[in-house]
Amino acid sequence: MKIAVDAMGGDHAPREIVRGAVESARSNGLSLILVGQEERIRAELRQVDVSGADIEVLHASEVVEMCEIPAIALRKKRDSSIRVGLRLVADGKASSFVSAGNSGAVMAGGFLILKKIHGVDRPAIAATIPTPHGPVVLVDAGANVESKPAHLLQFGYMGEAYSRTILGIPRPRVGVVSIGEEESKGTDLTRDTCDLFRRTGLNFVGNVEGRDFFAGKADVFVCDGFVGNVAIKTMEGMATALGQFLKEEIAKSLMAKVGALLAERALRSVKDRLDYEEYGGAPLLGVRGGVFICHGSSSERAIKNGIRAAGSLARCGVDVEIARSIAARGHAAAVAAAK
């Protein structure tokens, strides 16, 4: 099982990407293909210990920059690291593709090159969120700003399959993100989506609110990409702010500093649980093959964990399970899409 890695994607490429890839190959036993400008990649490889790492380099002369318009860049830069990496998956030479580069280009390339799973109209990003009750999945986290009820239903199928296969939850509870638990609350989109979910065999728990992410009321939270992205960014900002508040309070007195020293192990454990780098990024669900999107500012550690997660996508056959789930339960989605 080989994983293609976009060595040119991200704010700190290729240095952090190459170092993270080497660490992942050595610690997780994965076979990797680093895609990008060969001379720059090999220069970074010479700076680290690659013993025991199964890594090959595939030259791609062009790079899609963060500021470029995805569709135009993909069309013009046919030898970009993103396009070449995705082509490896499409041709069966790699099982998954990992990139911290232009996320719009990665998504667009996934649609165009890998194609969608049969029964999926809109691939979606699934973000894993740590909570006191265990990790939960938010889908969509930003791929689709505008969606219809049939699309959200498909997001639910995909998130449920991901939760079962990757998080190991036997029968995930699925909820639709809204502004209240009552059936009458929300918008036409959320109410119509709930009506569709009630016709399926999924373990549907109805409307869930923003506070329910951390209350253990659902395992899969379904929403359109606009709501999902705002929710994720708000959580990231709040986690950063809480850490800053804590540092400020500890610095105010000697007693607080002593307490922090005594609680150092617990504080570090909490920090690790809240750190997005622990998960590495988020998968693009609904395409044929594994695609894992990392944060643009990803460090070596985030890339290492992202590649590990991409390996799990392939090993567990998430795309196959999504296709099976939609084929088995997708009658309601087909009916809704026809409306």
Secondary structure, 3 states (H helix, E strand, C coil): CEEEEECCCCCCCCHHHHHHHHHHHHHHCCEEEEEECHHHHHHHHCCCCCCCCEEEEEECCECCCCCCCHHHHHHHCCCEHHHHHHHHHHCCCCCEEEECCCHHHHHHHHHHHHCECCCCCCCEEEEEECCCCCCEEEECCCCCCCCCHHHHHHHHHHHHHHHHHCCCCCCCEEEEECCCCCCCCCCHHHHHHHHHHCCCCCEEEEEECHHHHHCCCCCEEECCHHHHHHHHHHHHHHHHHHHHHHHHHHCCCHHHHHHHHHCHHHHHHHHHHHCHHHCCEEEEECECCEEEEECCCCCHHHHHHHHHHHHHHHHHCHHHHHHHHHHHHCHHHHHHHHC
